[in-house]
Every structure is written in structure tokens, then in C-alpha cells.
Amino acid sequence: MKKNAFLTFIFACIPGAGQMYYGYMKRGLSMITFFCLFIMAGTLVDVLVVGSVIVWMYSFFDTFNLRAQIGAGTAPQD
């Protein structure tokens, strides 16, 4: 099933939502959880906010990587 490219971009901007959009619920939930944990921990130790940026970037690019793998038929299991 082909997914909308615009919606893929919009969901990729939200950590974990892009993975969930492509049916990878466990991977998406873990991304959201890590992102929220880094945000909450960042309120106590400012340097940990950098972790949330790293998780956001990983999630963003992982969404497009999953899209390419699904298109090539080499996508891993969730």
C-alpha cells in the first residue's frame, strides 16, 4: 500500500509518528517514549535536552529509511 509523501513528511516531524504511520507501532512507541524521557530529564539536567534532539533526528531519518526499505521489499519486522 502506497503512503502519501506529504503525510509521511508531516508524521516524520513528530518523533515516533512516522514509524507508526508505516505500521511499526513498537518502534514508534519507543521513539516517543525516549523523546519524552529526554525532555523530562532535560528539565533537571539541561545537557540532556541534546538527547531529545538526537532522538528527533534519528526518528525523522528512520521514517524515510523505513519508507525506502518498504518500497524495496527489504523492511524488517517490528
FENRA-V331381 format. One record per backbone hydrogen bond with DSSP energy under -1.0 kcal/mol. NH is the residue of the N-H (numbers start at 1). CO is the residue of the C=O. E is the energy in kcal/mol with one decimal. If there is no record, write none. Layout:
# FENRA-V331381
NH	CO	E
NH	CO	E
This chain:
# FENRA-V331381
8	4	-1.9
9	5	-2.0
10	6	-2.3
11	7	-2.9
12	8	-2.0
13	9	-1.1
14	11	-1.1
17	14	-1.7
20	16	-1.9
21	17	-2.2
22	18	-1.3
23	20	-1.5
24	19	-2.8
25	23	-1.2
28	24	-2.3
29	25	-2.7
30	26	-2.1
31	27	-1.9
32	28	-2.3
33	29	-2.4
34	30	-2.7
35	31	-2.4
36	32	-2.6
37	33	-2.6
38	34	-2.4
39	35	-2.0
40	36	-2.8
41	37	-2.8
42	38	-1.7
45	41	-2.6
48	45	-1.9
49	46	-1.6
50	47	-1.3
53	49	-1.4
54	50	-2.0
55	51	-2.5
56	52	-2.3
57	53	-2.5
58	54	-2.6
59	55	-2.6
60	56	-2.5
61	57	-2.3
62	58	-2.3
63	59	-1.7
64	60	-1.1
65	61	-1.8
66	62	-2.8
67	63	-2.0
68	64	-1.9
69	65	-2.4
70	66	-2.9
71	67	-2.0
72	68	-1.8
74	69	-2.3
